[in-house]
Amino acid sequence: QAIEAYETALSLKTDYVKAWNNLGNTYRMQQNWDAALKSFQSALKYDPKNATAHYNLGEVYFQLKRFSEAKEAFESALKIQPEWIDAQRAVEKLNDDIEKSK
């Protein structure tokens, strides 16, 4: 039902960034990574400075094991919102994982 509601909202206002983010989070909870990825990318298309969408995109890239893209997305979130602890921790974890894999 949530997906249907967000899709209805987006059919009325395609640049509704909060709806794109919420739709992406709904897909993410269902582990529908491709649909979540597209939703967060759409949010960023309409609001490239949306730190939440960058962070959420990083979470999806992480689940898809696309670690360099995940790190880039988390860093983009931090450029917009430097004090965001969760994004800082995500970058640190990715840096640690990259170092361990060398």
N, CA, C and O atoms as a DFTB+ gen file, in Angstrom:
408 C
 N C O
     1  1       0.819      -1.204       0.000
     2  2       0.000       0.000       0.000
     3  2       0.858       1.261       0.000
     4  3       0.523       2.245      -0.660
     5  1       1.960       1.232       0.738
     6  2       2.824       2.416       0.800
     7  2       3.390       2.730      -0.578
     8  3       3.424       3.888      -0.995
     9  1       3.831       1.696      -1.277
    10  2       4.397       1.905      -2.610
    11  2       3.364       2.551      -3.514
    12  3       3.666       3.503      -4.234
    13  1       2.163       2.039      -3.476
    14  2       1.087       2.590      -4.300
    15  2       0.818       4.056      -3.955
    16  3       0.609       4.876      -4.849
    17  1       0.822       4.381      -2.679
    18  2       0.578       5.766      -2.252
    19  2       1.682       6.694      -2.742
    20  3       1.399       7.787      -3.233
    21  1       2.945       6.267      -2.614
    22  2       4.053       7.102      -3.077
    23  2       4.018       7.254      -4.595
    24  3       4.270       8.339      -5.120
    25  1       3.706       6.171      -5.298
    26  2       3.633       6.255      -6.760
    27  2       2.507       7.181      -7.204
    28  3       2.642       7.895      -8.198
    29  1       1.400       7.170      -6.471
    30  2       0.303       8.090      -6.788
    31  2       0.750       9.529      -6.573
    32  3       0.503      10.392      -7.415
    33  1       1.401       9.784      -5.460
    34  2       1.901      11.136      -5.176
    35  2       2.876      11.587      -6.260
    36  3       2.846      12.739      -6.693
    37  1       3.737      10.675      -6.692
    38  2       4.738      11.028      -7.697
    39  2       4.124      11.217      -9.081
    40  3       4.660      11.956      -9.907
    41  1       3.015      10.557      -9.330
    42  2       2.336      10.768     -10.612
    43  2       1.728      12.172     -10.674
    44  3       1.527      12.730     -11.752
    45  1       1.442      12.725      -9.501
    46  2       0.888      14.076      -9.427
    47  2       1.978      15.145      -9.372
    48  3       1.801      16.262      -9.860
    49  1       3.103      14.778      -8.769
    50  2       4.205      15.755      -8.605
    51  2       5.522      14.987      -8.703
    52  3       6.044      14.499      -7.700
    53  1       6.053      14.887      -9.921
    54  2       7.228      14.038     -10.154
    55  2       8.481      14.506      -9.432
    56  3       9.407      13.719      -9.233
    57  1       8.527      15.771      -9.038
    58  2       9.723      16.275      -8.355
    59  2       9.581      16.289      -6.828
    60  3      10.281      17.036      -6.143
    61  1       8.689      15.474      -6.310
    62  2       8.422      15.393      -4.868
    63  2       9.502      14.512      -4.230
    64  3       9.352      13.295      -4.117
    65  1      10.585      15.159      -3.822
    66  2      11.788      14.467      -3.362
    67  2      11.519      13.592      -2.138
    68  3      12.031      12.477      -2.048
    69  1      10.730      14.085      -1.212
    70  2      10.437      13.292      -0.009
    71  2       9.725      11.988      -0.378
    72  3       9.988      10.945       0.221
    73  1       8.835      12.047      -1.352
    74  2       8.144      10.824      -1.799
    75  2       9.129       9.861      -2.457
    76  3       9.043       8.653      -2.237
    77  1      10.068      10.375      -3.262
    78  2      11.083       9.509      -3.864
    79  2      11.915       8.833      -2.778
    80  3      12.202       7.639      -2.858
    81  1      12.303       9.611      -1.754
    82  2      13.087       9.044      -0.649
    83  2      12.293       7.987       0.105
    84  3      12.811       6.912       0.407
    85  1      11.050       8.289       0.406
    86  2      10.215       7.330       1.138
    87  2       9.956       6.071       0.315
    88  3       9.954       4.961       0.847
    89  1       9.738       6.253      -0.979
    90  2       9.550       5.095      -1.861
    91  2      10.815       4.245      -1.862
    92  3      10.749       3.019      -1.764
    93  1      11.951       4.895      -1.971
    94  2      13.214       4.162      -1.938
    95  2      13.414       3.408      -0.639
    96  3      13.888       2.271      -0.650
    97  1      13.061       4.022       0.481
    98  2      13.187       3.337       1.772
    99  2      12.235       2.153       1.875
   100  3      12.573       1.128       2.468
   101  1      11.055       2.295       1.303
   102  2      10.102       1.173       1.299
   103  2      10.673       0.012       0.492
   104  3      10.633      -1.139       0.928
   105  1      11.203       0.323      -0.681
   106  2      11.840      -0.731      -1.486
   107  2      13.048      -1.323      -0.762
   108  3      13.291      -2.528      -0.827
   109  1      13.795      -0.471      -0.078
   110  2      14.982      -0.952       0.644
   111  2      14.575      -1.932       1.746
   112  3      15.239      -2.948       1.949
   113  1      13.489      -1.631       2.455
   114  2      13.009      -2.549       3.499
   115  2      12.597      -3.892       2.903
   116  3      12.682      -4.925       3.566
   117  1      12.155      -3.872       1.663
   118  2      11.772      -5.111       0.976
   119  2      12.971      -5.776       0.297
   120  3      12.835      -6.824      -0.334
   121  1      14.119      -5.168       0.430
   122  2      15.358      -5.611      -0.206
   123  2      15.233      -5.646      -1.727
   124  3      15.855      -6.474      -2.394
   125  1      14.432      -4.748      -2.258
   126  2      14.314      -4.567      -3.706
   127  2      15.320      -3.480      -4.072
   128  3      14.967      -2.313      -4.245
   129  1      16.588      -3.897      -4.185
   130  2      17.691      -2.950      -4.290
   131  2      17.632      -2.124      -5.571
   132  3      17.909      -0.925      -5.544
   133  1      17.276      -2.749      -6.689
   134  2      17.245      -1.999      -7.948
   135  2      16.197      -0.895      -7.918
   136  3      16.457       0.224      -8.360
   137  1      15.022      -1.205      -7.401
   138  2      13.964      -0.197      -7.319
   139  2      14.344       0.898      -6.318
   140  3      14.062       2.075      -6.546
   141  1      14.976       0.514      -5.225
   142  2      15.420       1.508      -4.238
   143  2      16.466       2.427      -4.866
   144  3      16.413       3.646      -4.701
   145  1      17.407       1.837      -5.581
   146  2      18.453       2.616      -6.238
   147  2      17.839       3.653      -7.185
   148  3      18.224       4.822      -7.164
   149  1      16.904       3.229      -7.998
   150  2      16.266       4.138      -8.949
   151  2      15.501       5.246      -8.227
   152  3      15.490       6.391      -8.680
   153  1      14.870       4.915      -7.117
   154  2      14.119       5.919      -6.359
   155  2      15.037       6.984      -5.782
   156  3      14.744       8.176      -5.877
   157  1      16.151       6.561      -5.180
   158  2      17.079       7.533      -4.601
   159  2      17.764       8.360      -5.688
   160  3      18.017       9.550      -5.500
   161  1      18.062       7.729      -6.821
   162  2      18.634       8.483      -7.934
   163  2      17.638       9.524      -8.444
   164  3      18.031      10.628      -8.822
   165  1      16.368       9.181      -8.454
   166  2      15.340      10.141      -8.870
   167  2      15.255      11.296      -7.877
   168  3      15.116      12.452      -8.278
   169  1      15.338      10.990      -6.595
   170  2      15.325      12.052      -5.586
   171  2      16.473      13.025      -5.839
   172  3      16.299      14.240      -5.751
   173  1      17.641      12.483      -6.152
   174  2      18.817      13.329      -6.377
   175  2      18.747      14.080      -7.697
   176  3      19.350      15.144      -7.841
   177  1      18.029      13.543      -8.640
   178  2      17.827      14.252      -9.907
   179  2      17.111      15.585      -9.648
   180  3      17.433      16.606     -10.255
   181  1      16.145      15.552      -8.743
   182  2      15.363      16.754      -8.444
   183  2      15.979      17.620      -7.344
   184  3      15.709      18.818      -7.268
   185  1      16.805      17.009      -6.495
   186  2      17.454      17.763      -5.421
   187  2      18.845      17.180      -5.165
   188  3      19.025      16.378      -4.249
   189  1      19.823      17.581      -5.972
   190  2      21.173      17.018      -5.848
   191  2      21.848      17.278      -4.506
   192  3      22.839      16.624      -4.181
   193  1      21.332      18.213      -3.729
   194  2      21.931      18.531      -2.426
   195  2      21.163      17.906      -1.267
   196  3      21.252      18.377      -0.133
   197  1      20.414      16.855      -1.549
   198  2      19.639      16.183      -0.513
   199  2      20.530      15.135       0.161
   200  3      20.754      14.053      -0.381
   201  1      21.026      15.469       1.332
   202  2      21.961      14.588       2.045
   203  2      21.339      13.233       2.359
   204  3      22.017      12.207       2.293
   205  1      20.068      13.225       2.695
   206  2      19.401      11.961       3.036
   207  2      19.377      11.022       1.836
   208  3      19.621       9.824       1.979
   209  1      19.086      11.554       0.670
   210  2      19.058      10.713      -0.537
   211  2      20.451      10.166      -0.849
   212  3      20.585       9.009      -1.246
   213  1      21.487      10.988      -0.673
   214  2      22.858      10.504      -0.879
   215  2      23.177       9.380       0.099
   216  3      23.732       8.351      -0.285
   217  1      22.824       9.583       1.359
   218  2      23.089       8.563       2.376
   219  2      22.350       7.264       2.039
   220  3      22.933       6.180       2.078
   221  1      21.069       7.387       1.710
   222  2      20.278       6.201       1.388
   223  2      20.828       5.483       0.153
   224  3      20.845       4.254       0.094
   225  1      21.269       6.253      -0.811
   226  2      21.890       5.675      -1.998
   227  2      23.140       4.886      -1.598
   228  3      23.386       3.794      -2.111
   229  1      23.917       5.447      -0.686
   230  2      25.095       4.740      -0.182
   231  2      24.735       3.419       0.473
   232  3      25.426       2.417       0.287
   233  1      23.663       3.418       1.235
   234  2      23.209       2.174       1.880
   235  2      22.870       1.098       0.842
   236  3      23.201      -0.074       1.016
   237  1      22.214       1.514      -0.228
   238  2      21.851       0.554      -1.280
   239  2      23.095       0.059      -2.002
   240  3      23.241      -1.141      -2.231
   241  1      23.991       0.969      -2.362
   242  2      25.230       0.541      -3.011
   243  2      25.999      -0.434      -2.114
   244  3      26.583      -1.402      -2.600
   245  1      25.994      -0.175      -0.814
   246  2      26.669      -1.080       0.118
   247  2      26.050      -2.478       0.044
   248  3      26.770      -3.473      -0.026
   249  1      24.729      -2.551       0.059
   250  2      24.051      -3.849      -0.010
   251  2      24.355      -4.568      -1.327
   252  3      24.403      -5.797      -1.379
   253  1      24.559      -3.789      -2.382
   254  2      24.882      -4.365      -3.693
   255  2      26.374      -4.664      -3.837
   256  3      26.827      -5.107      -4.892
   257  1      27.139      -4.413      -2.754
   258  2      28.583      -4.626      -2.716
   259  2      29.315      -3.743      -3.735
   260  3      30.367      -4.109      -4.259
   261  1      28.734      -2.585      -3.995
   262  2      29.359      -1.585      -4.867
   263  2      29.990      -0.547      -3.935
   264  3      29.507       0.577      -3.796
   265  1      31.086      -0.970      -3.305
   266  2      31.636      -0.232      -2.177
   267  2      32.202       1.140      -2.540
   268  3      32.045       2.086      -1.768
   269  1      32.844       1.268      -3.676
   270  2      33.389       2.586      -4.024
   271  2      32.255       3.576      -4.276
   272  3      32.370       4.750      -3.923
   273  1      31.168       3.116      -4.880
   274  2      30.018       3.991      -5.088
   275  2      29.327       4.312      -3.768
   276  3      28.822       5.418      -3.573
   277  1      29.309       3.342      -2.871
   278  2      28.724       3.572      -1.545
   279  2      29.512       4.653      -0.823
   280  3      28.936       5.584      -0.259
   281  1      30.832       4.524      -0.844
   282  2      31.684       5.511      -0.172
   283  2      31.471       6.899      -0.772
   284  3      31.372       7.886      -0.043
   285  1      31.401       6.969      -2.082
   286  2      31.180       8.251      -2.751
   287  2      29.845       8.873      -2.329
   288  3      29.766      10.078      -2.091
   289  1      28.807       8.055      -2.237
   290  2      27.490       8.562      -1.834
   291  2      27.510       9.053      -0.389
   292  3      26.964      10.114      -0.087
   293  1      28.137       8.287       0.504
   294  2      28.241       8.720       1.899
   295  2      29.045      10.010       2.011
   296  3      28.689      10.904       2.779
   297  1      30.125      10.103       1.246
   298  2      30.935      11.323       1.274
   299  2      30.155      12.518       0.731
   300  3      30.325      13.640       1.206
   301  1      29.307      12.279      -0.256
   302  2      28.459      13.359      -0.780
   303  2      27.500      13.845       0.298
   304  3      27.258      15.044       0.436
   305  1      26.958      12.902       1.059
   306  2      26.076      13.284       2.170
   307  2      26.842      14.132       3.179
   308  3      26.312      15.113       3.701
   309  1      28.078      13.755       3.449
   310  2      28.891      14.497       4.424
   311  2      29.286      15.885       3.930
   312  3      29.424      16.811       4.730
   313  1      29.465      16.037       2.637
   314  2      29.786      17.363       2.104
   315  2      28.626      18.329       2.356
   316  3      28.828      19.523       2.576
   317  1      27.435      17.794       2.319
   318  2      26.238      18.609       2.518
   319  2      25.955      18.790       4.006
   320  3      25.574      19.871       4.453
   321  1      26.149      17.708       4.767
   322  2      25.848      17.707       6.200
   323  2      27.044      17.115       6.952
   324  3      27.006      15.949       7.345
   325  1      28.106      17.905       7.158
   326  2      29.365      17.389       7.708
   327  2      29.268      16.758       9.100
   328  3      30.114      15.942       9.467
   329  1      28.270      17.119       9.858
   330  2      28.166      16.609      11.227
   331  2      27.399      15.285      11.341
   332  3      27.190      14.791      12.449
   333  1      26.984      14.715      10.223
   334  2      26.138      13.525      10.230
   335  2      26.959      12.312      10.666
   336  3      27.771      11.793       9.900
   337  1      26.741      11.873      11.884
   338  2      27.521      10.790      12.498
   339  2      27.371       9.477      11.729
   340  3      28.368       8.794      11.493
   341  1      26.165       9.111      11.338
   342  2      25.957       7.842      10.623
   343  2      26.739       7.812       9.313
   344  3      27.321       6.786       8.961
   345  1      26.755       8.922       8.597
   346  2      27.506       8.987       7.344
   347  2      29.010       8.910       7.625
   348  3      29.752       8.267       6.882
   349  1      29.451       9.564       8.696
   350  2      30.873       9.493       9.069
   351  2      31.268       8.051       9.374
   352  3      32.314       7.575       8.931
   353  1      30.429       7.371      10.126
   354  2      30.722       5.973      10.497
   355  2      30.728       5.066       9.267
   356  3      31.549       4.155       9.163
   357  1      29.809       5.322       8.340
   358  2      29.750       4.510       7.129
   359  2      31.025       4.653       6.311
   360  3      31.551       3.664       5.800
   361  1      31.522       5.880       6.186
   362  2      32.775       6.113       5.450
   363  2      33.934       5.440       6.177
   364  3      34.773       4.803       5.539
   365  1      33.992       5.569       7.492
   366  2      35.061       4.934       8.264
   367  2      35.038       3.421       8.101
   368  3      36.084       2.795       7.935
   369  1      33.852       2.837       8.147
   370  2      33.730       1.384       7.984
   371  2      34.203       0.955       6.598
   372  3      34.932      -0.028       6.461
   373  1      33.793       1.685       5.588
   374  2      34.228       1.353       4.232
   375  2      35.737       1.500       4.087
   376  3      36.380       0.672       3.440
   377  1      36.308       2.543       4.681
   378  2      37.759       2.710       4.635
   379  2      38.466       1.534       5.303
   380  3      39.463       1.026       4.790
   381  1      37.935       1.102       6.463
   382  2      38.503      -0.060       7.173
   383  2      38.401      -1.315       6.326
   384  3      39.361      -2.078       6.223
   385  1      37.229      -1.534       5.712
   386  2      37.020      -2.716       4.881
   387  2      37.954      -2.723       3.677
   388  3      38.477      -3.769       3.294
   389  1      38.157      -1.555       3.086
   390  2      39.051      -1.450       1.932
   391  2      40.471      -1.759       2.347
   392  3      41.189      -2.459       1.633
   393  1      40.891      -1.238       3.510
   394  2      42.246      -1.498       4.009
   395  2      42.446      -2.986       4.305
   396  3      43.498      -3.546       3.995
   397  1      41.450      -3.619       4.896
   398  2      41.565      -5.047       5.231
   399  2      41.628      -5.921       3.996
   400  3      42.226      -6.997       4.023
   401  1      41.017      -5.467       2.916
   402  2      40.985      -6.295       1.707
   403  2      42.271      -6.188       0.878
   404  3      42.438      -6.901      -0.112
   405  1      43.177      -5.291       1.290
   406  2      44.451      -5.118       0.553
   407  2      45.433      -6.211       0.897
   408  3      46.548      -6.225       0.375
